[in-house]
């Protein structure tokens, strides 16, 4: 049996979750090894939507299939050596899953690759369980392939939609993508601030860049995360002209690079800049204004760039309001500390 640690760098995030769930299932039963049954149990739980939709397409109850898999695990053999090991048949499964991943242009195994291999092997535990429920193995394979290909096409469309321009990839994070992946928690008690921001961004005039102003830690970034969630998960609550907006959180270290700013202007990127005063005041400590700051201010003043800024009132007054031409391009959204009821 192979050591489980030898496989951990061969899996994507979804593949890692499958491996961890399979390992935990083995630990709970003191079996000390990862079998096909453990892997199938993990796929059914970690790839729940894919598994459940496939089972329903086959006209079988997903819960019944899970129960049968559970029974298979309970009767599994036990490894008596030290550490947790990979059963030989599981090693072979991983090799085939890697072949499938490479055929799709990937270097690591997704959970869907494992499900693909299990469903396309007529001798697999999955097919054995389903045949006992009256489902032919060729029907299992075809149905699973259709479901997996449909999901992969959707994932590719999502990847293309949220792919950042080359000049932004190392300095920006797509908040839309995080919202779509449900990696941003719901924003509670910030409806007023989100609506204010939507109103400002919807204006066609030049002063359509919101500046979130509030003390550190009050939740200024959470307000923008709330907008990203609305755009991706509840678009009907957002004006039509904002529904295709792509919000990118920009890292200040990259913003001082002139090439990045030029690219932003050319692509008309809508970005959120935390600590917005730092880019306005770039170079001020030396009594000069950096090229990056000049580019930023002039482009924003001409209405070529839309930014959601975030800073404190003190820093806004010190760095931004002193420049009247620039300050006119922003409209303030005050973010107060949430009340106990709002938290």
C-alpha positions as CSV (number, residue, x, y, z in Angstrom):
1,X,0.0,0.0,0.0
2,X,1.2,3.5,-0.8
3,X,1.6,6.3,1.8
4,X,-1.2,8.9,1.6
5,X,1.1,11.9,1.9
6,X,2.6,11.0,-1.5
7,X,-0.7,12.0,-3.2
8,X,-1.6,15.3,-1.5
9,X,0.1,17.6,-4.1
10,X,-1.6,15.8,-7.0
11,X,-5.1,17.1,-6.2
12,X,-6.9,20.4,-6.8
13,X,-8.9,22.0,-4.0
14,X,-11.9,19.8,-4.7
15,X,-9.7,16.7,-5.0
16,X,-8.1,17.5,-1.7
17,X,-11.5,17.7,0.0
18,X,-12.4,14.3,-1.4
19,X,-9.1,12.8,-0.1
20,X,-9.6,14.4,3.4
21,X,-13.2,13.2,3.6
22,X,-12.2,9.7,2.6
23,X,-9.4,9.7,5.1
24,X,-11.7,10.8,7.9
25,X,-14.2,8.1,7.0
26,X,-11.4,5.5,7.4
27,X,-10.2,7.0,10.7
28,X,-13.7,6.9,12.2
29,X,-13.8,3.1,11.5
30,X,-10.2,2.5,12.6
31,X,-9.4,1.0,9.2
32,X,-6.2,3.0,8.7
33,X,-6.3,2.8,4.9
34,X,-8.2,4.5,2.0
35,X,-10.3,2.2,-0.1
36,X,-12.4,2.7,-3.2
37,X,-15.5,2.7,-0.9
38,X,-14.0,5.5,1.2
39,X,-13.3,7.5,-2.0
40,X,-16.8,6.9,-3.4
41,X,-18.3,8.0,0.0
42,X,-16.3,11.2,-0.2
43,X,-17.2,11.9,-3.8
44,X,-20.9,11.5,-2.9
45,X,-20.5,14.1,-0.2
46,X,-17.9,16.6,-1.6
47,X,-19.3,16.5,-5.1
48,X,-22.9,16.4,-3.8
49,X,-24.5,18.4,-6.6
50,X,-22.9,16.4,-9.3
51,X,-23.5,13.1,-7.6
52,X,-27.1,13.8,-6.7
53,X,-28.1,15.2,-10.1
54,X,-26.5,12.1,-11.8
55,X,-28.4,9.7,-9.5
56,X,-31.7,11.5,-10.2
57,X,-31.1,11.4,-13.9
58,X,-30.7,7.6,-13.5
59,X,-34.1,7.6,-11.6
60,X,-32.5,6.3,-8.3
61,X,-32.7,7.8,-4.8
62,X,-29.3,9.4,-4.0
63,X,-29.9,8.6,-0.3
64,X,-30.4,4.9,-1.0
65,X,-27.1,4.8,-3.0
66,X,-25.3,6.6,-0.1
67,X,-26.6,4.0,2.4
68,X,-25.4,1.1,0.3
69,X,-22.0,2.7,0.0
70,X,-21.9,3.2,3.8
71,X,-22.6,-0.6,4.3
72,X,-19.7,-1.4,1.9
73,X,-17.4,0.7,4.1
74,X,-18.5,-0.9,7.3
75,X,-17.5,-4.4,6.0
76,X,-14.1,-3.2,4.6
77,X,-10.8,-4.7,5.6
78,X,-8.4,-3.1,8.1
79,X,-4.7,-2.1,7.7
80,X,-2.8,-3.1,10.8
81,X,0.5,-1.2,10.1
82,X,1.4,2.3,11.2
83,X,0.0,5.3,9.5
84,X,-2.7,5.6,6.8
85,X,-2.2,3.9,3.5
86,X,-3.7,3.9,0.0
87,X,-5.1,0.6,-1.1
88,X,-3.7,-0.7,-4.5
89,X,-7.0,-0.4,-6.2
90,X,-7.3,3.2,-5.0
91,X,-3.8,3.9,-6.4
92,X,-5.0,2.7,-9.8
93,X,-8.1,4.9,-9.5
94,X,-5.9,7.9,-8.9
95,X,-3.7,7.1,-11.9
96,X,-6.7,6.9,-14.2
97,X,-8.1,10.1,-12.7
98,X,-4.8,11.9,-13.4
99,X,-4.9,10.6,-17.0
100,X,-8.4,12.1,-17.3
101,X,-7.3,15.4,-15.7
102,X,-4.4,15.7,-18.2
103,X,-6.7,14.9,-21.1
104,X,-8.6,18.1,-20.0
105,X,-5.5,20.2,-19.8
106,X,-5.1,20.1,-16.0
107,X,-2.1,19.0,-13.9
108,X,-4.1,18.1,-10.8
109,X,-7.1,15.8,-10.1
110,X,-10.5,17.3,-9.5
111,X,-13.3,15.6,-7.6
112,X,-15.1,15.3,-10.9
113,X,-12.2,13.3,-12.5
114,X,-12.6,10.7,-9.7
115,X,-16.3,10.5,-10.3
116,X,-15.8,10.2,-14.0
117,X,-13.4,7.2,-13.6
118,X,-15.7,5.5,-11.1
119,X,-18.8,5.9,-13.3
120,X,-17.0,4.7,-16.5
121,X,-15.6,1.5,-14.9
122,X,-18.2,-1.3,-15.2
123,X,-16.4,-3.2,-12.4
124,X,-16.3,-0.3,-10.0
125,X,-18.1,-0.2,-6.6
126,X,-20.4,2.5,-7.9
127,X,-21.5,0.4,-10.9
128,X,-21.9,-2.6,-8.7
129,X,-24.2,-0.7,-6.3
130,X,-26.3,0.8,-9.1
131,X,-26.6,-2.5,-10.9
132,X,-28.1,-4.0,-7.7
133,X,-30.7,-1.1,-8.1
134,X,-31.4,-2.1,-11.7
135,X,-29.3,0.5,-13.5
136,X,-27.2,-0.8,-16.5
137,X,-23.5,0.2,-16.3
138,X,-23.5,1.7,-19.8
139,X,-26.3,4.0,-18.7
140,X,-24.3,5.0,-15.6
141,X,-21.3,6.0,-17.8
142,X,-23.3,8.0,-20.3
143,X,-25.3,9.9,-17.7
144,X,-22.3,10.7,-15.7
145,X,-20.3,11.9,-18.7
146,X,-23.1,14.2,-19.8
147,X,-23.4,15.7,-16.3
148,X,-19.6,16.2,-15.9
149,X,-19.2,17.7,-19.4
150,X,-22.1,20.1,-18.7
151,X,-20.5,21.3,-15.5
152,X,-17.1,21.6,-17.0
153,X,-18.5,23.8,-19.8
154,X,-20.2,26.0,-17.1
155,X,-16.9,26.2,-15.2
156,X,-15.1,27.3,-18.4
157,X,-17.6,30.0,-19.1
158,X,-17.2,31.2,-15.5
159,X,-13.4,31.1,-15.8
160,X,-13.5,33.2,-19.0
161,X,-16.0,35.6,-17.5
162,X,-13.9,36.3,-14.4
163,X,-10.4,36.0,-15.9
164,X,-8.4,39.1,-15.2
165,X,-6.3,40.9,-17.8
166,X,-2.6,39.9,-17.6
167,X,-1.6,43.2,-16.0
168,X,-4.0,42.6,-13.1
169,X,-3.5,38.9,-12.3
170,X,-0.8,39.4,-9.7
171,X,-2.3,42.5,-8.1
172,X,-6.1,42.0,-8.3
173,X,-8.7,39.6,-6.9
174,X,-12.1,39.2,-8.7
175,X,-14.7,39.7,-6.0
176,X,-17.4,38.5,-8.5
177,X,-15.6,35.2,-8.8
178,X,-15.4,34.8,-5.0
179,X,-19.1,35.7,-4.7
180,X,-20.0,33.2,-7.4
181,X,-18.0,30.5,-5.6
182,X,-19.8,31.4,-2.4
183,X,-16.5,32.3,-0.7
184,X,-17.8,35.7,0.5
185,X,-20.1,35.5,3.5
186,X,-23.4,37.4,3.3
187,X,-23.3,41.0,4.4
188,X,-25.7,41.8,7.2
189,X,-27.0,45.2,8.2
190,X,-25.4,47.1,5.3
191,X,-28.4,47.5,3.0
192,X,-28.4,51.3,3.2
193,X,-24.7,51.6,2.3
194,X,-25.0,49.1,-0.5
195,X,-28.0,51.0,-2.0
196,X,-26.1,54.3,-1.8
197,X,-23.2,52.7,-3.6
198,X,-25.5,51.3,-6.3
199,X,-27.1,54.7,-6.8
200,X,-23.7,56.4,-7.2
201,X,-22.3,53.8,-9.6
202,X,-25.5,54.0,-11.7
203,X,-25.0,57.7,-12.5
204,X,-23.9,58.5,-16.0
205,X,-22.2,61.7,-14.9
206,X,-18.5,61.8,-14.1
207,X,-18.8,61.8,-10.3
208,X,-19.8,58.2,-10.2
209,X,-17.1,56.7,-8.0
210,X,-18.1,56.0,-4.4
211,X,-15.6,56.6,-1.5
212,X,-16.4,54.5,1.6
213,X,-15.4,56.5,4.6
214,X,-15.2,55.0,8.1
215,X,-12.9,54.0,11.0
216,X,-10.7,50.9,10.6
217,X,-12.5,47.7,11.1
218,X,-16.1,48.9,10.7
219,X,-16.6,46.8,7.6
220,X,-16.0,49.0,4.5
221,X,-14.8,46.0,2.4
222,X,-17.8,44.0,3.5
223,X,-20.1,46.6,1.9
224,X,-18.4,46.0,-1.4
225,X,-18.5,42.3,-0.9
226,X,-22.3,42.7,-0.4
227,X,-22.5,44.4,-3.8
228,X,-20.5,41.6,-5.5
229,X,-22.9,39.0,-4.0
230,X,-25.9,40.9,-5.3
231,X,-24.4,41.2,-8.8
232,X,-23.7,37.5,-9.0
233,X,-26.3,35.8,-6.8
234,X,-29.3,38.2,-6.9
235,X,-28.9,40.3,-10.1
236,X,-32.6,41.2,-10.2
237,X,-31.9,43.5,-7.2
238,X,-29.2,45.4,-9.2
239,X,-29.9,48.0,-12.0
240,X,-29.5,46.5,-15.5
241,X,-26.5,48.7,-16.3
242,X,-24.5,47.3,-13.3
243,X,-25.3,43.6,-13.7
244,X,-22.3,43.0,-15.9
245,X,-19.9,44.9,-13.6
246,X,-16.7,43.2,-12.6
247,X,-15.4,44.3,-9.3
248,X,-11.7,43.8,-8.8
249,X,-10.0,44.3,-5.4
250,X,-6.6,45.9,-6.1
251,X,-3.5,45.5,-4.0
252,X,-1.8,48.8,-3.3
253,X,1.7,47.4,-3.9
254,X,0.8,46.7,-7.5
255,X,-1.0,49.9,-8.1
256,X,2.1,52.0,-7.9
257,X,3.3,50.4,-11.1
258,X,2.5,52.7,-14.0
259,X,2.1,49.9,-16.5
260,X,-0.7,48.5,-14.4
261,X,-2.5,51.8,-14.2
262,X,-2.2,52.3,-18.0
263,X,-3.8,48.9,-18.5
264,X,-6.6,49.7,-16.1
265,X,-7.5,52.8,-18.1
266,X,-7.4,51.0,-21.4
267,X,-9.6,48.2,-20.1
268,X,-11.9,50.5,-18.1
269,X,-11.6,48.3,-15.0
270,X,-13.9,49.0,-12.0
271,X,-11.7,48.5,-8.9
272,X,-12.0,48.7,-5.2
273,X,-9.0,50.3,-3.6
274,X,-8.7,49.9,0.2
275,X,-6.6,52.6,1.9
276,X,-7.4,54.8,-1.1
277,X,-5.5,57.7,0.3
278,X,-2.2,55.9,-0.2
279,X,-2.3,56.0,-4.0
280,X,-3.4,59.7,-4.0
281,X,-0.5,60.5,-1.6
282,X,2.1,58.3,-3.3
283,X,5.4,60.1,-3.2
284,X,4.1,62.8,-0.9
285,X,6.6,61.9,1.9
286,X,9.4,63.0,-0.5
287,X,7.6,66.1,-1.5
288,X,6.9,64.8,-4.9
289,X,4.0,63.2,-6.7
290,X,4.6,59.8,-8.3
291,X,3.9,59.1,-12.0
292,X,1.3,56.5,-10.8
293,X,-0.5,59.0,-8.6
294,X,-0.6,61.6,-11.4
295,X,-2.0,59.0,-13.9
296,X,-4.6,57.9,-11.4
297,X,-5.8,61.4,-10.6
298,X,-5.9,62.7,-14.1
299,X,-7.8,59.7,-15.5
300,X,-10.3,59.7,-12.6
301,X,-10.8,63.4,-13.0
302,X,-11.6,62.9,-16.7
303,X,-14.1,60.2,-15.9
304,X,-12.1,57.5,-17.6
305,X,-11.9,55.3,-14.5
306,X,-14.4,54.1,-11.9
307,X,-13.1,53.3,-8.5
308,X,-14.7,52.3,-5.2
309,X,-12.4,53.8,-2.6
310,X,-12.1,53.0,1.1
311,X,-10.4,55.1,3.7
312,X,-10.9,56.9,7.0
313,X,-12.3,60.4,7.3
314,X,-9.0,61.7,8.7
315,X,-7.1,60.4,5.7
316,X,-9.8,61.5,3.3
317,X,-9.5,65.1,4.6
318,X,-5.7,65.0,4.6
319,X,-5.0,63.5,1.2
320,X,-8.2,63.7,-1.0
321,X,-10.4,66.6,-0.1
322,X,-7.4,69.0,-0.4
323,X,-7.5,68.3,-4.2
324,X,-10.8,69.8,-5.1
325,X,-10.8,68.6,-8.7
326,X,-10.2,65.1,-7.6
327,X,-12.6,65.2,-4.6
328,X,-15.5,66.2,-6.9
329,X,-15.2,62.9,-8.7
330,X,-16.0,61.0,-5.5
331,X,-19.2,60.8,-3.6
332,X,-18.9,59.8,0.0
333,X,-20.6,56.8,1.6
334,X,-20.2,57.0,5.4
335,X,-19.8,53.5,7.0
336,X,-20.5,53.6,10.7
337,X,-19.7,50.8,13.2
338,X,-22.6,48.3,13.1
339,X,-25.0,48.2,16.1
340,X,-25.4,45.1,18.2
341,X,-28.7,44.4,16.5
342,X,-27.0,44.6,13.0
343,X,-24.3,42.2,14.0
